[in-house]
């Protein structure tokens, strides 16, 4: 192979590896996530933390933490990743989340829906 051909092949292999790694991360939502939510209705800005742990059968369990509301930890009722989309619900506060994996941002890009409406919520890796 010529020098340029080798570089082209190496770049193509790197791009393919990055795509596979991004897809793998999307399927493994376990860990710490955080984001900022502008609450529908009152416009309050809330820092949100999400902790997810994998369960047998492919679902997740975890808690949502509201940093700006005294660090309240609210258990999730249901959480799963299906076809690159993360969803979870919390009956205690009548809320739910649905977001798609954004490989470019390395984040879940979605919406929080609660009794007062829907607002965007991007969840990136790490603690709030």
Buried (B, 14 or more C-beta within 10 A) or exposed (E): EEEEEEEEEEEEEEEEEEEEEBEEBBEEBBBBBBBBBEBBEEEEEBBBBBBBEBEEEEBBBBBBBBBBEEEEEBEBEEBBBEEBBBBBBBEEEEBBBBBEBBBEEEBBBBBBBBEEEEBEBBBBEEEB
